[in-house]
């Protein structure tokens, strides 16, 4: 069973998140601070942690290094009401796997958690994302169009993505897709279909890609 740790100082929101994820079959523990999250990780092993960015005492991002020392393979989602691309990139630089923006509904929470766990499994075999490459990936118009098409269609095969973006040179397009994957914005699922990662979704929603 997947074990989830939630650190959130808003009691109602924390309990709501616990209830939602328990109904989905996850084993969930909720705590009120980053310090309590670190203590919990000292006692047992979790698969994923959802950390509020702003809490009394240590922030969610500040806790990441401590949690990773205890569990290098822990997947980490930063939860924030202060959403900017800079927030996401900073959180990723500090070791977060993704960012989710408040307010969110139960469906968004579940999808985000599942995708983050899936990405973490892929990253174990492919190396870490370089968050600095996010901006260089966005600097190219073809890559921006790729993100927009994936945002519209949710998932696309390689040839369909080529057609929608308007690229005939498959070798060239493969290069751009590799850059998007390296930046952590795009991934392939188990069927080799291209989809946006959590970070890709976040960037698409919070950055002007025109």
C-alpha positions in Angstrom: 0.0 0.0 0.0 1.3 3.5 -0.9 2.0 5.5 2.2 1.4 9.3 2.1 2.6 12.0 4.5 0.7 15.3 4.5 2.2 18.4 6.3 -0.4 21.2 6.3 -1.1 23.7 9.2 -4.7 24.4 8.0 -6.6 21.7 10.1 -9.7 21.6 7.8 -7.7 21.3 4.6 -5.3 18.7 6.1 -8.2 16.5 7.2 -9.9 16.9 3.9 -6.8 15.8 2.1 -6.4 12.8 4.4 -10.0 11.8 3.9 -9.8 12.1 0.1 -6.7 10.0 -0.2 -7.8 7.4 2.4 -10.9 6.8 0.3 -8.6 6.1 -2.7 -6.9 3.4 -0.7 -3.8 5.2 0.4 -2.4 4.9 3.9 -2.2 8.5 5.1 -0.7 10.4 8.0 -1.3 14.1 8.5 0.9 16.5 10.5 0.8 20.2 11.2 4.4 21.3 10.5 7.5 20.5 8.5 9.3 19.6 11.7 6.6 17.0 12.5 7.0 15.7 8.9 10.7 15.1 9.5 9.9 13.4 12.8 7.4 11.1 11.1 10.0 10.2 8.4 12.5 9.3 11.1 10.0 6.7 12.4 8.7 5.1 9.2 9.1 5.1 5.4 6.7 7.0 3.1 6.3 6.8 -0.6 5.2 10.4 -1.1 4.9 13.6 0.9 2.7 16.6 0.3 4.2 19.7 2.0 2.5 23.1 2.4 5.0 25.7 1.3 4.2 28.2 4.1 3.8 26.9 7.6 4.9 28.2 11.0 8.5 27.4 11.5 10.3 25.6 8.7 8.7 25.9 5.2 7.9 22.9 3.1 10.8 23.6 0.7 13.2 24.0 3.6 12.2 20.6 4.8 13.0 18.8 1.6 16.7 18.2 2.1 16.0 16.8 5.6 13.4 14.4 4.2 15.6 13.3 1.3 18.5 12.5 3.7 16.0 10.2 5.5 14.5 8.8 2.3 16.3 9.5 -1.0 13.4 8.0 -3.0 10.6 10.0 -1.3 8.4 11.7 -3.9 7.6 15.3 -2.8 4.8 17.6 -3.8 4.9 21.3 -2.7 1.4 22.7 -2.0 1.1 26.5 -2.4 -1.3 29.3 -2.7 1.5 31.5 -4.1 1.9 30.0 -7.5 4.4 31.4 -10.0 6.8 29.7 -12.4 9.6 31.0 -10.2 8.0 29.2 -7.2 7.9 25.9 -9.1 11.5 26.2 -10.4 12.8 27.1 -7.0 10.9 24.2 -5.4 12.3 21.8 -8.0 15.9 23.1 -7.5 15.5 22.3 -3.8 14.3 18.8 -4.7 10.5 18.9 -5.1 9.1 16.6 -7.8 6.0 18.8 -8.5 3.9 21.7 -7.3 0.1 21.8 -6.8 -1.7 25.1 -6.5 -4.4 25.9 -3.9 -7.3 25.8 -4.2 -7.6 22.3 -5.7 -10.4 19.7 -5.9 -10.2 16.1 -5.0 -9.7 15.0 -8.6 -6.8 17.4 -9.1 -5.2 16.1 -5.9 -5.5 12.4 -6.9 -4.3 12.9 -10.4 -1.3 15.0 -9.2 -0.4 12.4 -6.6 -0.6 9.5 -9.1 1.4 11.3 -11.8 4.1 12.3 -9.3 4.5 8.7 -8.1 4.7 7.5 -11.7 7.2 10.2 -12.6 9.3 9.3 -9.6 9.5 5.7 -10.7 10.7 6.9 -14.2 13.2 9.3 -12.7 14.8 6.6 -10.6 16.1 5.1 -13.9 16.6 8.3 -15.9 18.4 10.6 -13.5 17.3 13.8 -12.0 15.6 16.7 -13.8 17.6 19.8 -14.3 15.2 22.6 -13.3 17.4 25.3 -14.9 16.5 23.8 -18.3 12.9 24.7 -17.9 13.4 28.2 -19.1 15.6 27.3 -22.0 13.0 24.7 -23.0 10.4 27.5 -23.0 12.6 29.8 -25.1 11.8 27.8 -28.3 8.5 28.4 -30.0 8.2 24.8 -31.3 8.5 23.5 -27.7 6.0 26.0 -26.5 3.6 24.8 -29.2 4.2 21.2 -28.2 3.3 22.0 -24.6 0.1 23.8 -25.7 -1.0 20.9 -27.9 -0.4 18.4 -25.1 -2.3 20.7 -22.8 -5.3 20.7 -25.2 -5.2 17.0 -26.1 -3.9 15.5 -22.8 -2.0 12.7 -24.5 -0.7 12.2 -28.0 1.3 9.7 -30.1 4.5 10.9 -31.6 3.1 11.2 -35.2 0.0 13.0 -34.0 2.1 15.4 -32.1 4.3 16.0 -35.1 1.2 16.7 -37.2 -0.4 19.1 -34.7 2.8 21.0 -34.1 3.5 21.2 -37.9 6.9 19.5 -38.0 7.9 17.2 -40.8 11.5 16.6 -39.7 11.1 13.8 -37.1 14.8 13.8 -36.1 14.6 17.5 -35.3 11.3 17.0 -33.4 12.8 14.2 -31.4 15.5 16.5 -30.3 13.0 19.1 -29.0 11.0 16.4 -27.2 14.2 15.2 -25.5 14.8 18.8 -24.3 11.2 19.0 -22.9 11.7 15.6 -21.2 15.0 16.7 -19.7 13.4 19.8 -18.4 10.7 17.7 -16.7 7.8 19.2 -18.7 6.9 16.2 -20.8 7.0 12.4 -20.3 5.9 9.2 -22.0 3.5 6.9 -20.2 3.8 3.1 -20.2 2.3 3.0 -23.7 4.9 5.5 -25.0 2.2 8.2 -25.4 3.4 11.7 -24.7 1.8 13.6 -21.8 2.5 16.6 -19.7 4.2 16.1 -16.3 2.9 17.9 -13.2 5.5 20.6 -13.8 4.5 20.8 -17.5 0.9 21.3 -16.5 1.9 23.9 -13.9 4.0 25.9 -16.4 1.3 25.8 -19.0 -1.3 27.2 -16.6 1.0 29.9 -15.1 3.2 31.0 -18.0 2.3 32.9 -21.1 3.3 30.5 -23.9 2.1 32.6 -26.8 
